[in-house]
Amino acid sequence: MTDLAQDRLRLAVAAVMAAAALLWWATAGFFGHELIAQVAIFAIFAMSLDLLVGTAGMVSLGHAAFFGAGAYATAGLTVLLGWPAWLALPASMVVAGLLAVVVGAFAVRLAGVFFIMITLAIGEMVHAYLFRSRTFGGDDGLGGIPRPDLGALGLTLDDPSHFSLAVLTLALLVYLGLRQVVGSPFGQVLAGIHRNEARMRALGCPVRHYKLAAFTLAGAIAGLAGSLAAQHNNFISPELVTWTTSGEALIVVIVGGMGTLVGPVAGAAAVILAGHYLSGLTEYWMFFMGLMFVAVVLIAGDGLQGALERLARRFGRAAG
């Protein structure tokens, strides 16, 4: 399969998933819309991590720090300072992006397990601070976070159907935007760094600058997801910043297919929906979720999207 055919397949899969999501939205009830919003928010978070892991080759276990930064910034700006929610959303992305700049300034100097450990350590530092922060309610969290008032556009985001549609739209825009980034010269340089960092450095590429830019962009998008999560739940707590949240996002990226963007979206839907329905069937649902992850890794080591692309290559060779 050529790169062009692979790109077209991924775009087709994205179009099918978007159509399925809209059909689900049109037929869903209250809880269905809540679930749609949850899937879309986690898909945005997973796509931001895929930019780091799949495109730039930086495996992070502290990405939840930026997710939490977006959520806590939204809470602080709206509940504590009285900002309108529509303005707090982009401001939260800026806060998460600035945190990513500070963290990335020294994290991108490291690689491999050292990069993983430094991001994990920083994520735990952020969690420890928020856990003890009286301003944000400590381990009790903080509630009363409003949603944007878009009445001028005919949208009432307090209505779950309107909110889920808005989040779906944002998820689609994030996918299209990141798709352009990955396909741009900037994205190609990141892919080159992922494949052979030493060679890119030998060619005169400012590797650290590119890695820092990718780290910052991924952090800002994770902040967007965090801000949406805070608005969705109307509540924040330190659980948003735990290393397990980062681990769940990494699992979603691996299950869906690293470096594909559309794969993590499919992974987010698969993991969240499977968890939702299995938890209603048995109290041991996490055990069966673990079995599902093991099965995906053993059967499709490159994720769901990777397995689909391998099937497409086989059919292409058979047809040829």
Secondary structure, DSSP 8 states (H G I E B T S, - for coil): --HHHHHHHHHHHHHHHHHHHHHHHHH--HHHHHHHHHHHHHHHHHHHHHIIIIIS----S-THHHHHHHHHHHHIIIIIT---HHHHHHHHHHHHHHHHHHHHHHHTT--HHHHHHHHHHHHHHHHHHHHH-TTTTGGG-EE-----EEGGGTEETTSHHHHHHHHHHHHHHHHHHHHHHHHSHHHHHHHHHHH-HHHHHHTT--HHHHHHHHHHHHHHHHHHHHHHHHHHHTEE-GGGGSHHHHHHHHHHHHHH-TT-SHHHHHHHHHHHHHHHHHHTT-TTHHHHHHHHHHHHHHH-TTHHHHHHHHHHHHHHHHH-
